[in-house]
């Protein structure tokens, strides 16, 4: 195992993150905090409770994950796309590092950034809404698992993308709508049929439900379903990335 | 010193576009030598290097690094290889120090600041170690790329067009760096289309054209085998035209009839010089000076690449067309 190689990539990615801290941490936290101000402090008192939780507090897990989804994808995709774009990918491809080790380093760094972002966002939310975490260990496990899944997804997008437009297309046109329609702002139980059943095909619903359960012990779908969907996202993305490295898809000629 | 550190066997590459970039290349690189791979643009030089380094997937063939397969034992192989690519590709916001240290770590080597410091010093980069890459000149960036390639102490260094786009002074500096590396025991394979570069530095030369190696030989032997010599006879009085009596030597006139030139094969049993001089004497053509000129590697290169009709016999010296040299 090339531990020095993994550490080098990890440190490199974290250094890049530190250089762009305003863009990668401060901006998403401020943006999410504005949601808490509007829906928690300003409008929250006029809205009905969701599953016995005040509306402002109810939306914290979903909004935190929205931020995590976007930053996980952006960080991981940019991490592998940028070397492709500027040409420094040659160094990674010619180094004595396996594809597993390379993915571990890039995705590990991206997961670290996403977890820090989520924790800072949650800490910021406590300033505006009443917040409690019923299952902190489960919350951390969900957070790491969900971040890993979406960072792997982002890494695959970074390998696939051939320009900056493609890099942004999936998070903006697919992930954001699925999150808004995936129970970030409401309980799926509030939907009538057939929309409720249709919504359950959206994997984001399961992910947000599990994460919200770790806060307030309320769910839209069973917790086991949330765990399974999270693990499935990780497994599918890992399989796709393994195929990409095995075939050299858009990495090697 | 003659054992192969790198063996390439039957290496072929056909790109998705159908272009045959390499056509079954066989090549042995000797430990500690400087090997220059010459060829025009698009000949397959970079493809060959990129396959050995793991950047391009071959269509067929095998590469052995110290006798071990470069794919099944990729860690062993890649730890021993450093690559300076043709393009100046760097992380603009990284400092010289950090990017060099990054490369060392990436190649699996533990942190060794004294080594990195010494490396930067040898490449005259130490005073630039805190500079971000975006503030460096092209020549400096090229040096940093060499530092990155050497950061993990490789036994083999690939230099793909190392002096492309650098000024004459820096090119001389680069040559000095390469010589020092060779003196330290590093095997160097450089591609270039600057013949002067190969002539100056290489121990052996390979010429690649349209994906095939058309010649591999010691630089001196290559020049000797392919090197035509020209006898220049400075005449006492200029001639208005070549006398018909000299037709069989195929001589020509230069310098407004003051110089008579005769091209000959220095390795032939009969060069034709003696008979030419006799005939000049018989014709009463007086001369005041004689000199010979050896073909440069550049002339040989043009002959090989554009001469055509040669079969590849890599590793066994120069391949010749049917009928010997032209």
Contacts between the chains, C-beta under 8 A, distances in Angstrom:
chain1	res1	chain2	res2	distance
A	2	B	75	7.2
A	2	B	108	4.5
A	4	B	104	8.0
A	4	B	105	4.7
A	4	B	106	7.8
A	4	B	107	8.0
A	4	B	108	5.1
A	4	B	109	6.2
A	4	B	110	6.0
A	4	B	111	8.0
A	5	B	105	6.3
A	5	B	106	5.0
A	5	B	107	6.9
A	5	B	108	5.3
A	7	B	105	6.1
A	8	B	101	7.9
A	8	B	102	5.2
A	8	B	104	7.7
A	8	B	105	2.9
A	8	B	106	4.7
A	9	B	106	6.8
A	11	B	102	7.7
A	11	B	105	7.7
A	12	B	102	5.4
A	15	B	98	7.4
A	16	B	93	7.8
A	19	B	93	6.4
A	86	B	89	5.7
A	86	B	90	7.7
A	86	B	91	7.2
A	86	B	92	7.7
A	87	B	85	7.6
A	87	B	87	5.4
A	87	B	89	3.3
A	88	B	89	5.0
A	88	B	90	6.8
A	88	B	91	6.1
A	90	B	50	7.9
A	90	B	53	7.6
A	90	B	55	5.4
A	90	B	83	6.9
A	90	B	85	5.4
A	90	B	89	6.8
A	91	B	103	6.5
A	91	B	106	6.4
A	91	B	148	7.3
A	92	B	106	7.3
A	93	B	53	7.6
A	93	B	54	5.7
A	93	B	55	4.7
A	94	B	53	4.1
A	94	B	54	5.1
A	94	B	55	5.7
A	94	B	78	6.2
A	94	B	81	7.1
A	94	B	83	5.4
A	95	B	78	6.2
A	95	B	106	4.7
A	95	B	107	5.5
A	95	B	108	7.8
A	96	B	74	6.5
A	96	B	75	4.1
A	96	B	76	7.8
A	96	B	77	7.8
A	96	B	78	4.0
A	96	B	79	4.9
A	96	B	107	6.1
A	96	B	108	5.3
A	97	B	106	6.6
A	97	B	108	7.4
A	248	B	57	5.3
A	252	B	55	6.4
A	252	B	56	6.0
A	252	B	57	5.2
A	253	B	15	6.4
A	253	B	16	7.8
A	253	B	50	7.8
A	253	B	55	7.9
A	253	B	56	4.9
A	253	B	57	7.1
